[in-house]
Amino acid sequence: MSRRDVGIGLVGYGTMGKAHSYAYAAAPLIRPLPWRPRLRVVAGRNHDAVERAARDFGAERFTTDWREVVEAPDVEIVDICTPPGAHAEVIEAAAEAGKAILCEKPLAADWDDACRAAAAVRRAPVKNAIGFNYRRLPALSLMKELIDSGRIGAIRLWRGSWLSDEFADPEIPFDWRFARREGASTIADLGAHLLDLAGWMVGELDAVSAQSQTFTPARADAAGERHDVDIDEASSALLRFTSGALGVFEVGKTCVRRPCDFTLEVNGERGTLRFDYARINELWFGDGDDAPELYGMRRIRAEHPLHPETRGWWAIGQGIGYGASFVNQIADLLERWPDGRWAPDFAVGLEVQAACEAIERAAAERRWVTLEEIRRGPAVGTAGSPR
Ligand SMILES: NC(=O)c1ccc[n+]([C@@H]2O[C@H](COP(=O)([O-])OP(=O)(O)OC[C@H]3O[C@@H](n4cnc5c(N)ncnc54)[C@H](O)[C@@H]3O)[C@@H](O)[C@H]2O)c1
């Protein structure tokens, strides 16, 4: 198959810049794609660091001005890997320049900016996708397939938890992750993935109640200057879905010796499905139709060629990891370039942001908050922005 080039411009070269660059390099090796991604340019603010990153990532050039990425004639897809508070401005400029956009989650640091971002791609209109890469793990994609095919019946309960020790030590220096305006809440940082998976598998959220806590209210930055921390370090919420299903949500960055302990469980009328990120290629299935002597949960090895998101990967049992979720994401998008529909898109990102905003508001105001209140309510400071 002859492959044509599609030009990529990357904004931000940190952890996600590396993950996405890895995916551009690996995706054509894993799947026979009709398009070959070409990393044209990487943007960052620090000259030497971005020069180094561009070299390491195999990019053709670098710039310290992200606007050059948006305006470059050889860039067709702008890929945004900056902190959440810096997403909306780049999205607006890229949409106006007619570029397709892939943006890391969460769509923005807050509801106002998320509305701006979603409005910009609708107005242009341009192709858009949000980086909810966990959908592309075989085990989670299989979980969705089994739910959709009715294997566990109508869903009654959803449970999602994400525990990390990222902020457990009060001596960790202050940076953008502790400033809500730049890094978003922990609800939106870790929780956006959980809430995306909840919406994808269970359906629309109706209302939430919640609580949040910040255990270390001020931290010193690398230069020793102290700053207030205005994000939640841990939050939990009760969720009510429109279908009548109930949910429990928990995120925490202060959980000692819990590195990225993300678990998801769905209980349906006739079965249970459970995922534990520490066992990334496994899905647990309790089938209510099993004979009583088989009572229990079976461990599915979610790497079989018949399972979703396994195309092109290693033989069953070899393992498909975190990096594969990014490779699958890029491969899925390039298979739908330029005319297919990209999913999940910013409309999904906006719905997830509404859920994050509802949880934040419920915790701050100590009351139940409906999603409708968020969707229809005024976004502070953005009068007239389309919802
Ligand atoms: N999908 C996932 O699994 C996953 C994992 C981690 C982070 N993320 C998301 O990816 C995004 C980036 O996170 P990261 O961990 O790569 O961060 P990072 O700190 O490792 O990298 C951020 C990059 O953005 C640049 N940057 C910082 N502030 C900027 C600004 N104001 N304007 C322009 N550039 C700026 C930095 O120089 C750096 O290149 C965030 O939205 C985060 O939530 C997603």
The ligand as a Tripos MOL2 file, in Angstrom:
@<TRIPOS>MOLECULE
LIG
   44    48     1     0     0
SMALL
NO_CHARGES

@<TRIPOS>ATOM
      1 N1         -3.7980   10.5650   28.6290 N.am      1 LIG1
      2 C1         -2.9500   10.3610   29.6180 C.2       1 LIG1
      3 O1         -2.6860    9.2210   30.0330 O.2       1 LIG1
      4 C2         -2.2590   11.5410   30.2460 C.ar      1 LIG1
      5 C3         -1.2010   11.3710   31.1490 C.ar      1 LIG1
      6 C4         -0.5470   12.4890   31.6610 C.ar      1 LIG1
      7 C5         -0.9650   13.7630   31.2840 C.ar      1 LIG1
      8 N2         -2.0220   13.9070   30.4360 N.ar      1 LIG1
      9 C6         -2.4650   15.2520   30.0090 C.3       1 LIG1
     10 O2         -1.5310   15.7550   29.0510 O.3       1 LIG1
     11 C7         -1.3550   17.1660   29.1940 C.3       1 LIG1
     12 C8          0.1170   17.4730   29.4250 C.3       1 LIG1
     13 O3          0.5620   16.7730   30.5710 O.3       1 LIG1
     14 P1          2.0760   16.2660   30.7160 P.3       1 LIG1
     15 O4          2.0500   15.2580   31.8140 O.co2     1 LIG1
     16 O5          2.6230   15.8870   29.3970 O.co2     1 LIG1
     17 O6          2.7590   17.5800   31.2460 O.3       1 LIG1
     18 P2          4.3350   17.9390   31.2330 P.3       1 LIG1
     19 O7          4.5580   18.9200   32.3320 O.co2     1 LIG1
     20 O8          5.1570   16.6970   31.2200 O.co2     1 LIG1
     21 O9          4.5160   18.6540   29.8150 O.3       1 LIG1
     22 C9          3.8320   19.8610   29.5230 C.3       1 LIG1
     23 C10         4.4390   20.5110   28.2980 C.3       1 LIG1
     24 O10         3.7300   21.7200   28.0490 O.3       1 LIG1
     25 C11         4.6670   22.8390   28.0780 C.3       1 LIG1
     26 N3          3.9380   23.9550   28.7220 N.ar      1 LIG1
     27 C12         3.7000   24.0990   30.0360 C.ar      1 LIG1
     28 N4          2.9590   25.2080   30.2500 N.ar      1 LIG1
     29 C13         2.7380   25.7510   29.0380 C.ar      1 LIG1
     30 C14         2.0640   26.9160   28.5940 C.ar      1 LIG1
     31 N5          1.4410   27.7410   29.4690 N.pl3     1 LIG1
     32 N6          2.0400   27.1600   27.2870 N.ar      1 LIG1
     33 C15         2.6690   26.3420   26.4110 C.ar      1 LIG1
     34 N7          3.3350   25.2280   26.7690 N.ar      1 LIG1
     35 C16         3.3560   24.9460   28.0570 C.ar      1 LIG1
     36 C17         5.8440   22.3650   28.8800 C.3       1 LIG1
     37 O11         7.0030   23.0530   28.5290 O.3       1 LIG1
     38 C18         5.8960   20.8910   28.4540 C.3       1 LIG1
     39 O12         6.5020   20.7640   27.1860 O.3       1 LIG1
     40 C19        -2.2870   17.5850   30.3190 C.3       1 LIG1
     41 O13        -3.5060   18.0200   29.7690 O.3       1 LIG1
     42 C20        -2.4870   16.2990   31.1210 C.3       1 LIG1
     43 O14        -3.7210   16.2470   31.8130 O.3       1 LIG1
     44 C21        -2.6480   12.8280   29.9010 C.ar      1 LIG1
@<TRIPOS>BOND
     1     1     2 1
     2     2     3 2
     3     2     4 1
     4     4     5 ar
     5     4    44 ar
     6     5     6 ar
     7     6     7 ar
     8     7     8 ar
     9     8     9 1
    10     8    44 ar
    11     9    10 1
    12     9    42 1
    13    10    11 1
    14    11    12 1
    15    11    40 1
    16    12    13 1
    17    13    14 1
    18    14    15 2
    19    14    16 1
    20    14    17 1
    21    17    18 1
    22    18    19 2
    23    18    20 1
    24    18    21 1
    25    21    22 1
    26    22    23 1
    27    23    24 1
    28    23    38 1
    29    24    25 1
    30    25    26 1
    31    25    36 1
    32    26    27 ar
    33    26    35 ar
    34    27    28 ar
    35    28    29 ar
    36    29    30 ar
    37    29    35 ar
    38    30    31 1
    39    30    32 ar
    40    32    33 ar
    41    33    34 ar
    42    34    35 ar
    43    36    37 1
    44    36    38 1
    45    38    39 1
    46    40    41 1
    47    40    42 1
    48    42    43 1
@<TRIPOS>SUBSTRUCTURE
     1 LIG1         1 GROUP 0 **** ****
